[in-house]
């Protein structure tokens, strides 16, 4: 992404929207991946809690 932002030809002739679009895709993909990981960890934690409650 740094290469895209530093290259001045990417921003000329109305291409700035494309640069912003690709920047937004990277940010959104990271947010989605982090959210999926947190959901997975939360569901794994809930399964552990319910399985230990049943054993007691």
N, C-alpha and C positions, 0 to 999 in steps of 0.2 A: 504494500500500500504506500510505503514511503516513496518508492520509485514513481508511482502514478502521481503523487502530489508534487514531487520535485520537478518533474518534466514539464516545462512550460508549454509544450505543444499539446499536452492533454487538456489544457484549460482554454486554449485559443478556439475561436470560431464556434462558440456555443457548446463546447464539449464539457463545460464545468458541471452540467447536470449529470452527465455520465460519471464523472469523478465522484460527485456526491452520492450517486446511486451505489457505486461499488463500495464506497466507504460505509454507507448505511448497511449494505448486505453483510459486511464483515462484523459490524457491531451487533446486528440482529442475530446473526448465526451464533455468536458467542453467548448472547443472552439466552437464546433457546437451548443451547447445549448445557449451559450452567443450570437452567431451570429443570431440564430433564435429569441431570445428575442429582439435584436437590430432591426432586420428586422420588427418584429411585431410592436415595438414602432414607428419606422419610418413610416410604412404604416398607423398606427393609427393617427399619427400627420398630415400626408398628407390628410387624410380623413377629419380631423377637419378643416384644412386650407381651403379645397375646399368647405366644407359645410358652413363655415362662409362667404366665398366670394359670394356664391349663395344667401345668405340671405341679403346681402348688396344691 
